Amino acid sequence: MTAIAIAEVFAGIGGVTGGFLDAGGFRPVFLNDLDGAARDTFALNFPAFANRYHVGRVQDVTAPGLVRKAGGRVDGLLGCPPCEGMSQAGLRDADDYRNQLLRQVSRLVVGVNPKFFVLENVPSILRTGLYRSFLDALSPRYLIHGEVVNAAEYGIPQLRRRAVVLGLRKDLGVKPTLPRPTHGGSGVVYDYAARGYVTPRTPRGRRLLQLRMEPNLPKRPLVTLQDALDDLPPVEPDEEGEAYQSAARSPYQEMLRRGRPNLTHHRGWDHNDDVVAFLDTVAAGECPGRSHGGRSRNDRYYSQAYARLHAKGLARTITKNFHNPGSGRFTHYAAPRTLTVREALRLQGFPDSFRFGDETTASTAERLVGNAFPRPLARALGLHIRKLLAR
């Protein structure tokens, strides 16, 4: 079977393309991003496709030029434009230039005319005039389905809700759908709002965890932080962990280790003593106001400053500022520090073999990880799209 040729704009470090490669049957033929550090990291980890990655503004990418650089054939176009302008954690400025990048995706889809396209962005995008304009531009030629999904439903230890839009060209005669969840039908997890354990398969549990109300739930439990991280060695601030603490203790750890003999990028951030002392007073799963007996200003979803993770819970959305405990719930469940770069990569579903170049600073790696797409979710999308195209 001929590999499905895919192109990606806003490609970053390869979360989407890497996930499609994990699914099998896909071949990257063109990637584009403005960020040279993202390109260098992609090239280090996917050397076979390094020459397919082009650095530059998406506004300067023409459809004929894209197809030419892709070798003459593009079956699928992938695009995850920056979402800060629409994010609940951001200013949600309608005039933010990044919001207009959605139009660049539709422009290229119209010009390239691939069999399918995939768009990812924050959930609120589906309620905007920008998205309606996106549909108006593409619906004459494509059947389009958009839906909000939670990465946790696909075996990722992160409550990361995103809008995913799939379009299939009408002449294919196939109705677009998104893959069914693979996790969430058994077990219990800790929920930060409930301040206790909930059962994901119940309506209450699904509402609290913001999962879809599926009539036939998969049997596999959600992947918790402990499932994802507890084979990694404990590290103090500014201390490097280079050897695994134990053998893999969960299927998720086994999947990401893939025979790695040692660790990289597992250094604790250099918090000052006052920050460490303060973080040590916050109980696992709690935030400062609760831990100290008062009403917390962190009860709102988007403001969980200095809040702590729970081993039996899931992470909140990994951002590009996870080193800062004041920017969200990023404090490790068992240590008075925030997540290391390796831990954040794990929570995004990147294998332990994934690495950054020696010249990449920790802050640059943090930004690149925070901007990435969860790789196992991209794999689930790739597997599903491959089946749809085979009909």
Residue pairs with C-beta under 8 A, 6 or more apart in sequence:
1 25
3 25
3 26
3 27
4 25
4 26
4 27
4 75
4 76
4 385
4 386
4 389
5 26
5 27
5 29
5 70
5 71
5 73
5 74
5 75
5 76
6 17
6 20
6 26
6 27
6 28
6 29
6 74
6 75
6 76
6 77
6 78
7 28
7 29
7 30
7 31
7 66
7 70
7 74
7 76
7 77
7 78
7 112
7 114
8 16
8 17
8 28
8 30
8 31
8 32
8 77
8 78
8 79
9 31
9 32
9 33
9 58
9 61
9 77
9 78
9 79
9 81
9 104
9 105
9 108
10 32
10 33
10 58
10 79
10 80
10 81
10 82
10 101
11 17
11 31
11 32
11 33
11 38
11 42
11 53
11 78
12 33
12 35
12 38
12 42
12 80
12 368
12 371
12 372
12 373
13 38
13 41
13 42
13 45
13 368
13 369
13 371
13 372
14 41
14 42
14 45
14 46
14 372
15 348
15 349
15 350
15 372
15 373
15 374
15 375
15 378
16 78
16 80
16 118
16 120
16 373
16 378
17 28
17 31
17 42
17 46
17 49
17 78
17 378
18 45
18 46
18 350
18 375
18 378
19 349
19 373
19 374
19 375
19 376
19 377
19 378
19 379
19 380
19 381
19 382
20 26
20 28
20 78
20 378
20 379
20 381
20 382
21 28
21 46
22 375
22 376
22 378
22 379
22 382
23 378
23 379
23 380
23 381
23 382
23 383
23 386
24 382
24 386
25 382
25 386
26 76
26 382
26 386
28 46
28 49
28 52
29 52
29 70
29 71
29 73
29 74
30 52
30 54
30 66
30 69
30 70
30 74
31 39
31 42
31 49
31 52
31 53
31 54
32 53
32 54
32 55
32 56
32 58
32 61
32 66
33 39
33 53
33 55
34 55
34 56
34 57
34 58
35 55
35 368
36 55
37 360
37 364
37 368
38 368
38 371
39 53
39 54
39 55
40 357
40 360
41 356
41 357
41 360
41 368
42 49
42 50
42 53
43 50
43 53
44 355
44 356
44 357
45 353
45 354
45 355
52 69
52 70
54 61
54 69
58 81
58 101
58 104
58 108
59 104
61 104
61 108
62 111
63 107
63 108
63 110
63 111
63 112
64 111
66 74
66 108
66 111
66 112
67 73
67 74
67 112
74 112
74 114
75 114
75 115
75 116
75 389
76 114
76 115
76 116
76 117
76 118
76 385
77 105
77 108
77 109
77 112
77 114
77 116
77 117
77 118
78 117
78 118
79 104
79 105
79 108
79 117
79 118
79 119
79 120
80 119
80 120
80 121
80 373
81 98
81 101
81 102
81 104
81 105
81 121
82 98
82 101
82 371
83 98
83 121
83 122
83 125
84 90
84 96
84 98
85 91
85 92
85 93
85 96
85 97
85 98
85 99
86 92
86 96
86 99
86 121
86 122
86 124
86 125
86 128
87 122
87 124
88 122
88 124
88 301
88 302
89 302
89 317
89 319
89 328
90 96
92 124
93 99
99 130
100 130
102 119
102 121
102 125
102 130
102 131
102 134
103 130
103 133
103 134
103 137
105 117
105 119
105 134
106 133
106 134
106 137
106 138
107 137
109 117
109 138
109 142
109 167
110 137
110 138
110 141
113 141
113 169
114 169
115 168
115 169
115 172
115 389
116 166
116 167
116 168
116 169
116 176
116 385
116 388
116 389
117 138
117 142
117 165
117 166
117 167
118 164
118 165
118 166
118 167
118 381
118 385
119 134
119 146
119 163
119 164
119 165
119 167
120 162
120 163
120 164
120 165
120 373
121 162
121 163
122 162
122 163
123 148
123 161
123 162
123 163
124 163
125 131
125 163
126 146
126 148
126 163
131 146
135 144
138 144
138 167
141 169
141 170
142 167
142 168
142 169
142 170
143 167
143 168
143 169
143 170
143 174
143 175
143 176
144 165
144 166
144 167
144 176
145 165
145 166
145 167
145 175
145 176
145 177
145 178
146 163
146 164
146 165
146 166
147 163
147 164
147 165
147 178
148 161
148 162
148 163
148 164
149 161
149 162
149 164
149 178
149 181
149 212
149 377
150 159
150 160
150 161
150 209
150 210
150 211
150 212
151 158
151 159
151 160
151 161
151 162
151 374
151 376
151 377
152 158
152 159
152 160
152 183
152 184
152 209
152 211
152 222
152 223
152 314
153 181
153 182
153 183
153 184
153 211
153 212
154 179
154 181
154 182
154 183
154 374
154 376
154 377
154 380
155 182
155 183
155 220
155 222
155 223
155 252
155 376
156 223
156 347
156 348
156 349
156 374
156 376
156 377
157 222
157 223
157 224
157 225
157 227
157 228
157 229
157 252
157 314
157 315
157 346
157 347
158 314
158 315
158 316
158 317
158 318
158 347
158 348
158 374
159 209
159 210
159 314
159 315
159 316
159 317
160 316
160 317
160 318
160 374
161 210
161 317
164 178
164 381
166 176
166 177
166 178
166 381
166 385
167 176
168 174
168 175
168 176
168 388
172 389
174 388
174 389
174 391
176 388
177 384
177 388
178 381
178 384
179 380
179 381
179 383
179 384
180 214
180 218
181 211
181 212
181 214
181 217
181 218
182 218
182 220
182 380
183 218
183 220
183 221
183 222
183 223
184 200
184 201
184 206
184 211
184 214
184 217
184 218
184 220
184 221
184 222
185 200
185 201
185 217
185 218
185 219
185 220
185 221
186 200
186 201
186 219
186 220
186 221
187 199
187 200
187 221
187 222
188 197
188 198
188 199
188 200
188 312
189 197
189 198
189 200
189 209
189 221
189 222
189 224
189 312
189 313
189 314
190 196
190 197
190 198
190 224
190 285
190 310
190 311
190 312
190 313
191 197
191 198
191 205
191 208
191 209
191 313
192 285
192 304
192 307
192 310
192 313
192 329
193 208
193 299
194 208
195 285
195 286
195 290
197 312
198 204
198 205
198 208
198 209
199 205
200 206
200 209
200 211
200 221
200 222
201 217
203 213
205 211
206 212
206 213
209 222
209 314
222 314
223 250
223 252
223 314
224 311
224 312
224 313
224 314
225 309
225 310
225 311
225 312
225 313
225 314
225 315
225 333
225 347
226 250
226 311
226 312
226 333
227 249
227 250
227 252
227 253
228 250
228 252
228 253
228 346
228 347
229 343
229 346
229 347
230 245
230 246
230 249
230 311
231 244
231 245
231 246
231 247
231 248
231 249
231 250
231 253
231 257
232 241
232 244
232 245
232 263
232 266
232 342
232 343
232 346
233 241
233 242
233 243
233 244
233 245
233 263
233 266
234 241
234 245
234 334
234 335
235 241
235 266
235 267
235 268
235 335
235 337
235 340
236 268
236 335
236 337
237 268
237 269
237 270
237 271
237 276
237 337
238 267
238 268
238 269
238 270
239 267
239 268
240 266
240 267
240 268
241 263
241 266
241 267
241 340
241 342
242 262
242 263
242 264
242 266
243 262
243 263
244 257
244 262
244 263
248 254
248 257
255 351
256 346
256 349
256 350
256 351
256 352
257 351
257 352
258 351
258 352
258 353
260 351
260 352
260 353
263 342
263 352
264 342
264 352
264 355
265 340
265 341
265 342
265 345
265 355
265 356
265 365
266 340
266 341
266 342
266 343
267 340
267 341
267 362
268 335
268 337
268 340
269 323
269 337
269 338
269 340
269 362
271 279
271 325
271 336
271 337
271 338
275 325
276 336
276 337
277 336
278 288
278 306
279 306
279 308
279 325
279 331
279 336
279 337
280 336
281 288
281 291
281 292
282 288
282 291
282 306
282 307
282 308
282 331
283 290
283 291
283 308
284 308
284 309
284 310
284 311
284 333
284 334
285 308
285 309
285 310
285 313
285 333
286 307
286 308
287 296
287 298
287 299
287 304
287 305
287 306
287 307
287 308
287 329
288 296
288 298
288 305
288 306
288 307
289 295
289 296
289 297
289 298
290 296
290 298
297 303
297 305
298 304
298 305
298 306
298 307
304 316
304 328
304 329
305 325
305 326
305 327
305 328
306 325
306 326
306 331
307 328
307 329
307 331
308 329
308 331
308 332
308 333
309 315
309 329
309 330
309 331
309 332
309 333
310 333
311 333
311 334
313 333
315 329
315 339
315 347
316 328
316 329
316 330
318 339
318 344
318 347
318 348
318 369
318 370
319 327
319 328
319 370
320 366
320 367
320 368
320 369
320 370
320 371
321 327
321 328
321 366
321 370
322 328
322 330
322 338
322 339
322 344
322 366
322 369
322 370
323 330
323 338
323 339
323 362
323 363
323 366
324 330
324 338
325 331
325 338
330 338
330 339
331 337
331 338
332 338
332 339
332 343
339 347
341 356
341 362
341 365
341 366
341 369
342 352
344 366
344 369
344 370
345 352
345 354
345 369
346 352
348 369
348 372
348 373
348 374
348 375
349 374
349 375
349 376
349 377
350 369
350 372
350 375
356 364
356 365
356 368
360 368
